[in-house]
Amino acid sequence: MSKSIFTAGPTGEKIRSDCRVSYQPGSKPLNIQVNSKVGVLFGSSLKKLVTDSLNQLWITSGEFILDDFGALPWVIQARIETVIKRAKSDVATEILPEMKEHCLYGTTRDHFRRSRLYLPGNQPKLMINAGIHKPDAVILDLEDAVPPGEKDAARYLVRNALRTLDFLGAERMVRINQGQRGLDDLAFLIPHNVHLILIPKVESAAQVKAVDEQVAAIMKASGRTDPVYFMPILESGRGILKALEIAEASPHNVALAIGLEDYTADIGTQRTVEGRESFFARSMLVNAARAVGIQAIDTVFSDVNDEAGLRQSVQEAKAMGFDGKGCIHPRQIQPIHEAFAPTAEEIEKAKKIVLAADEAEKQGLGVVALGSKMIDPPVVKRAMRTIKLAIDTGIIPANWREEGNH
């Protein structure tokens, strides 16, 4: 009776920046076969990478085949680890690529999150150059974008991507799975400089607290000290009605996001361009986020070919108080950034408030006045954020005070 053959990696003819591996356990000494279009140039290094990886996993017997289609070493290592652990569930060793220096930058609570580019966690070809599109954040997705049979493979790929890829300053987010699978995902993320965890389909504070406790335990075990932030996603009627409770559930929450595809299905309606069916939900989320001083992030715009519709959607989101929007394609990033940029009127008003705050600080005053009007601290903070956004977008120079641009 022949033993099972285990596989990992994509199938089909048009595979790029990836590989397909197979392993058949057996009693005979390990036989390794490497097939690659670049085998003439890199065959020996590919063979060494495979051999070293299998040695780390203590594989000394059986038949192993690598079909390479231009995969980077971290992808090959992830595929090898996947196939071996599918064949041998008792293997606990990890194949960790070296943590690259360009992966070690951090983030902040108030990082701009105007755009968040979703990338399926099982498709490394889409991750490799994601940073060149300059999103505020990339989301390596372990949840809805990954088929059930590829959830294990996505964990190894996302972990290795976090250790290897240069996202050029974009905040490094991962959307975990629901429930216990999501809690188990965290071990593959927290030690590897993920910045923010998106928690899907949140309906109670308890879900956020469970993630918080698990993250704290992993941080203690791994020695990580810099914070990991959270963004709960509200995607149901219950989640919306519990928005404030969820927003207050953890000091590591920095934003609330809304997912309208699931929300509209949950309340028994369909999502429309006008969005009347979701006005209540979006307003609830914005108010809950603002009540605890965190960001509000709008849902994705699903038609990647409708730029005019996207811009209108962003303008509506901005008018409602949202700080950002999800992206499902790189071409959506620039229109989102442009639509979220402050207007000339907003900038001029913000300049006056910031200059008034500067003057109050110089004079040691506890209150900020603009003419005869007192300016509350939240208004000053908002004005400062508007100026920061205008500088980041290139609308005004960083030294606008010195240049007299007021």
C-alpha positions in Angstrom: 0.0 0.0 0.0 1.5 3.3 -1.1 1.9 6.2 1.4 0.1 9.5 0.9 1.7 12.3 -1.0 1.3 15.7 0.7 1.5 18.9 -1.2 1.7 22.7 -0.6 1.6 25.7 -3.0 -0.5 26.8 -5.9 -1.7 24.7 -8.7 -2.2 25.5 -12.4 -0.1 26.8 -15.2 0.3 30.6 -14.5 2.3 30.6 -11.2 4.7 33.4 -10.4 6.9 34.3 -7.5 5.9 31.1 -5.8 6.5 27.3 -5.8 4.8 24.0 -5.4 6.2 21.3 -3.1 5.3 17.7 -2.5 6.5 15.2 0.1 5.9 11.5 0.4 7.0 9.9 3.7 9.0 6.7 3.4 11.6 4.5 4.9 14.3 5.0 2.2 16.9 7.8 2.6 15.7 11.2 1.7 15.6 11.9 -2.1 15.3 15.6 -3.1 14.3 16.7 -6.6 14.5 20.4 -7.6 12.8 21.7 -10.8 13.3 25.3 -11.7 13.3 27.5 -14.8 16.4 29.2 -13.3 18.0 26.0 -12.3 21.1 26.5 -14.4 21.9 29.7 -12.4 20.4 28.9 -9.0 20.0 25.1 -8.9 22.7 24.5 -6.4 21.5 27.3 -4.1 17.9 26.1 -4.3 19.0 22.5 -3.5 21.0 23.8 -0.5 18.0 25.8 0.7 15.7 22.8 0.5 18.3 20.5 2.1 19.0 22.9 5.0 15.3 23.4 5.6 14.5 19.7 5.7 17.5 19.1 8.0 16.1 21.7 10.4 12.8 19.8 10.4 14.6 16.5 11.0 13.5 15.0 7.7 15.9 12.2 6.7 13.7 9.9 4.6 11.0 10.0 1.9 10.6 11.7 -1.5 10.6 15.5 -1.7 10.0 17.6 -4.9 10.3 21.3 -5.4 8.8 22.9 -8.5 10.0 26.5 -8.5 8.4 29.4 -10.3 10.6 32.3 -9.2 9.8 32.0 -5.5 11.9 34.0 -3.0 13.7 31.9 -0.3 11.2 32.9 2.4 8.4 31.6 0.3 10.1 28.3 -0.4 10.8 27.9 3.3 7.2 28.6 4.2 6.0 26.1 1.6 8.4 23.4 2.9 7.3 24.0 6.5 3.7 23.7 5.5 4.1 20.4 3.6 6.2 18.7 6.2 3.8 19.7 9.0 0.9 18.5 7.0 2.7 15.2 6.7 4.0 15.1 10.3 1.8 16.9 12.7 4.2 16.3 15.6 7.0 18.4 14.0 7.3 21.6 16.2 10.5 23.2 14.7 10.1 26.5 12.8 12.1 27.5 9.8 12.6 31.2 10.5 14.2 33.4 7.8 16.5 36.0 9.2 14.7 39.1 10.5 15.7 41.9 8.1 16.7 45.3 9.4 14.2 47.0 7.2 11.4 45.1 9.0 12.2 46.6 12.4 10.5 50.0 12.2 7.6 50.8 14.5 4.3 52.6 14.5 2.3 54.9 16.7 -1.2 55.1 18.1 -2.1 58.0 15.8 -0.4 56.7 12.7 -2.3 57.8 9.6 -4.6 55.0 8.5 -6.3 56.6 5.5 -5.6 53.6 3.3 -5.2 49.9 4.3 -4.3 47.6 1.4 -5.7 44.1 1.9 -3.4 41.3 0.7 -4.4 37.6 0.8 -2.1 35.7 3.2 -1.7 32.8 0.9 -0.5 34.8 -2.1 3.1 36.0 -1.7 3.2 37.4 -5.2 0.9 40.2 -4.1 2.9 41.0 -0.9 6.3 41.4 -2.4 5.9 44.9 -3.9 3.0 46.1 -1.9 5.0 48.9 -0.2 5.8 50.7 -3.5 2.1 51.7 -3.8 2.6 53.7 -0.6 -0.5 52.7 1.4 -0.6 53.9 5.0 -0.9 50.3 6.0 -0.8 46.8 4.5 -3.1 44.1 5.8 -1.8 40.5 5.5 -5.1 38.7 5.7 -5.5 35.3 7.3 -9.3 35.4 7.4 -11.8 35.9 4.5 -9.3 36.1 1.7 -7.8 32.7 2.5 -9.6 29.4 1.6 -10.1 27.0 4.6 -7.7 24.5 3.2 -4.9 27.1 3.0 -5.2 28.6 6.5 -2.2 26.7 7.8 0.0 27.7 4.8 -1.0 31.4 5.1 0.3 31.5 8.7 3.8 30.5 7.6 3.8 32.8 4.6 2.6 35.8 6.7 5.1 35.1 9.5 7.9 34.9 7.0 6.7 38.0 5.1 6.8 40.0 8.4 10.4 38.9 9.0 11.5 39.6 5.4 9.6 42.1 3.3 10.2 45.8 3.2 6.8 47.5 3.2 8.6 50.9 2.9 7.2 52.4 6.1 3.6 51.1 5.8 2.0 50.0 9.1 2.2 46.2 9.3 -1.3 44.8 10.0 -2.6 41.3 10.1 -6.3 40.3 10.1 -6.6 37.1 12.2 -9.3 34.5 12.0 -12.4 34.3 14.2 -12.5 32.5 17.6 -9.9 30.1 18.8 -8.2 29.9 15.3 -7.6 33.6 15.5 -6.1 33.3 19.0 -3.8 30.6 17.7 -2.8 32.8 14.8 -1.2 35.2 17.2 1.8 33.0 17.9 2.8 33.3 14.3 2.6 37.1 14.4 3.5 38.8 17.7 7.2 37.8 17.9 7.7 39.0 14.3 7.1 42.7 14.5 3.5 42.9 13.5 2.2 46.4 14.4 -1.6 46.0 14.5 -4.0 43.1 14.8 -7.4 43.4 13.1 -10.0 41.4 15.0 -12.8 40.3 12.8 -16.6 40.1 13.5 -16.3 41.5 17.0 -19.6 41.5 18.9 -18.4 41.9 22.5 -15.7 43.3 24.7 -14.8 39.8 25.7 -13.5 39.0 22.2 -11.1 41.9 22.4 -10.0 41.1 25.9 -9.2 37.5 24.9 -6.9 38.7 22.1 -5.4 41.2 24.6 -4.6 38.5 27.1 -3.2 36.2 24.5 -1.0 38.9 23.0 0.3 39.8 26.5 1.3 36.2 27.2 3.1 35.8 23.8 4.9 39.1 24.3 6.1 38.0 27.8 7.3 34.7 26.4 9.0 36.2 23.4 10.5 39.2 25.1 8.8 41.7 23.0 8.3 45.1 24.7 6.9 47.5 22.0 3.1 47.6 21.9 0.8 45.7 19.5 -2.3 47.7 18.6 -5.8 46.5 17.8 -8.5 47.4 15.4 -11.8 45.5 16.1 -14.0 45.2 13.0 -17.8 45.5 13.6 -19.7 43.5 11.1 -23.1 42.7 12.6 -26.1 44.4 14.3 -24.9 43.2 17.7 -21.4 44.5 17.1 -22.7 47.9 16.2 -25.0 48.1 19.2 -22.0 47.1 21.4 -19.7 49.6 19.7 -18.8 51.7 22.7 -18.2 48.6 24.9 -15.9 47.2 22.3 -14.0 50.5 21.8 -13.4 50.6 25.5 -12.4 47.0 25.8 -8.6 47.4 25.6 -6.1 50.3 26.0 -4.4 48.9 22.8 -7.4 49.7 20.6 -6.4 52.5 18.2 -9.3 52.3 15.8 -12.7 50.7 15.1 -13.5 49.5 11.5 -16.8 48.6 9.9 -17.4 45.8 7.5 -20.6 46.5 5.5 -20.8 43.3 3.4 -21.4 41.2 6.5 -23.3 43.9 8.3 -25.9 44.4 5.6 -26.3 40.6 5.3 -26.8 40.3 9.0 -29.6 42.9 9.2 -31.3 41.3 6.1 -30.7 44.0 3.5 -28.3 44.6 0.6 -25.5 47.1 0.4 -26.2 50.1 -1.9 -24.1 52.9 -3.3 -26.2 55.5 -1.5 -25.6 53.7 1.8 -28.8 54.7 3.6 -29.1 51.1 5.0 -25.7 51.6 6.8 -26.0 55.2 8.0 -27.0 54.3 11.5 -24.2 51.7 11.9 -21.5 54.0 10.5 -22.7 56.8 12.8 -22.7 54.6 15.8 -19.1 53.4 15.1 -17.8 57.0 14.6 -19.4 58.2 17.8 -18.1 55.2 19.8 -14.6 55.7 18.4 -14.6 59.4 19.1 -15.9 58.9 22.6 -12.7 57.0 23.5 -10.3 59.0 21.4 -9.5 56.4 18.7 -9.9 56.4 14.9 -12.9 55.4 12.8 -12.2 53.4 9.7 -14.7 53.0 6.9 -15.4 49.8 4.9 -13.9 48.9 1.5 -15.2 50.2 -1.8 -15.7 47.1 -3.8 -15.7 48.4 -7.4 -12.1 48.9 -8.3 -12.9 50.3 -11.7 -15.2 53.1 -10.4 -12.7 55.8 -9.3 -15.4 58.5 -9.3 -17.6 56.4 -7.1 -14.6 55.7 -4.8 -13.8 59.4 -4.4 -17.5 60.2 -3.6 -17.6 57.4 -1.1 -14.4 58.8 0.6 -15.8 62.3 0.7 -19.0 61.0 2.4 -16.9 59.0 4.9 -14.8 62.0 5.7 -17.9 64.1 6.2 -19.2 61.5 8.6 -16.0 61.6 10.7 -14.1 58.6 9.3 -10.3 58.7 9.2 -9.6 56.0 6.6 -10.9 53.4 4.3 -10.0 49.9 3.3 -8.5 49.1 -0.2 -8.8 45.9 -2.2 -6.5 47.1 -5.0 -3.5 49.4 -5.2 -5.1 51.7 -7.7 -7.5 52.8 -4.9 -4.8 54.2 -2.7 -4.0 57.5 -4.3 -7.7 58.5 -4.8 -8.3 57.7 -1.2 -5.4 59.8 0.0 -6.4 62.7 -2.2 -10.0 62.6 -1.1 -9.1 62.5 2.6 -6.6 65.4 2.2 -7.8 68.5 4.0 -9.3 71.3 1.9 -7.8 74.8 1.6 -10.5 76.1 3.9 -9.8 73.4 6.5 -6.1 74.1 6.4 -6.4 77.8 6.8 -8.7 77.4 9.8 -6.4 74.8 11.3 -3.4 77.2 10.9 -5.1 79.9 12.8 -6.0 77.5 15.7 -2.4 76.1 15.8 -0.9 79.5 15.8 -3.2 80.6 18.6 -2.2 77.5 20.5 1.5 78.4 20.0 0.9 81.9 21.3 -1.0 80.6 24.3 1.9 78.3 25.1 4.4 81.1 24.8 2.4 83.2 27.2 1.9 80.3 29.6 -1.8 80.5 29.3 -4.0 77.5 30.1 -6.6 78.3 27.5 -6.4 79.0 23.7 -8.3 81.9 22.3 -8.9 82.8 18.7 -10.2 86.4 18.8 -12.9 86.4 21.4 -13.6 82.7 21.1 -12.2 80.1 23.4 -10.8 76.9 21.7 -11.3 73.6 23.4 -8.3 71.2 23.6 -10.0 68.6 21.3 -10.4 71.3 18.6 -6.7 72.2 18.9 -5.7 68.5 18.7 -7.9 68.1 15.6 -6.3 71.3 14.0 -2.8 69.9 14.7 -3.8 66.6 13.0 -5.1 68.5 10.0 -1.8 70.4 9.7 0.1 67.2 10.0 -2.0 65.6 7.3 -1.6 68.6 5.0 2.2 68.4 5.5 2.2 64.6 4.9 0.2 65.0 1.7 2.6 67.7 0.5 -0.1 70.5 0.4 1.9 72.7 2.7 5.6 72.6 3.7 6.8 71.4 7.1 8.2 74.8 7.9 4.9 76.7 7.0 5.2 78.8 10.2 8.6 80.2 9.2 7.5 80.8 5.6 4.6 82.9 6.8 2.0 80.7 5.2 -0.7 81.9 7.4 
